Amino acid sequence: MLTWIEAATSTTDLPSLRHFAQHLERDLDAVTAGLTLPWNSGVVEGHVNRIKMLKRQMFGRAGFALLRKRVLLAP
């Protein structure tokens, strides 16, 4: 484990930093993989962002059928 995470976990002066370090320590394998592996989920996040934007634009305007068409047919 990294020494700064150990130091931050044991501190009492900065509770926010302590909580961040505890959560980072709990998920250290995932954080390490995310920072070292060449793969990412950028394309998926882009599609999710596009769908959420379409959903916000369509809120209260029409039913699910039109929203579905816009999601499937939008570039």
C-alpha positions, -999 to 999 in steps of 0.1 A, spaced: 0 0 0 11 35 -6 25 53 24 6 85 18 -27 66 20 -16 51 53 -8 85 66 -40 100 54 -61 71 68 -46 76 103 -49 114 104 -75 131 126 -69 167 115 -85 163 81 -116 141 83 -124 146 46 -90 135 35 -92 105 59 -126 94 44 -112 98 9 -82 77 17 -103 50 34 -126 47 3 -95 47 -20 -79 20 1 -112 -1 -1 -112 1 -39 -74 2 -45 -74 -26 -71 -100 -8 -93 -82 25 -90 -49 10 -99 -64 -8 -129 -81 24 -140 -48 43 -139 -25 16 -155 -46 -3 -181 -49 11 -216 -87 5 -218 -113 31 -208 -151 36 -209 -150 69 -227 -171 58 -257 -198 43 -234 -198 75 -213 -202 96 -244 -233 76 -255 -247 78 -219 -242 116 -220 -259 118 -254 -289 97 -242 -293 118 -211 -292 150 -231 -319 137 -254 -340 126 -224 -337 161 -209 -348 177 -242 -378 154 -245 -390 157 -209 -428 165 -210 -430 168 -248 -439 134 -260 -442 97 -250 -416 70 -248 -421 60 -284 -407 93 -298 -379 93 -272 -369 58 -283 -369 68 -320 -347 98 -312 -322 77 -292 -320 51 -319 -319 74 -349 -299 104 -336 -262 105 -348 
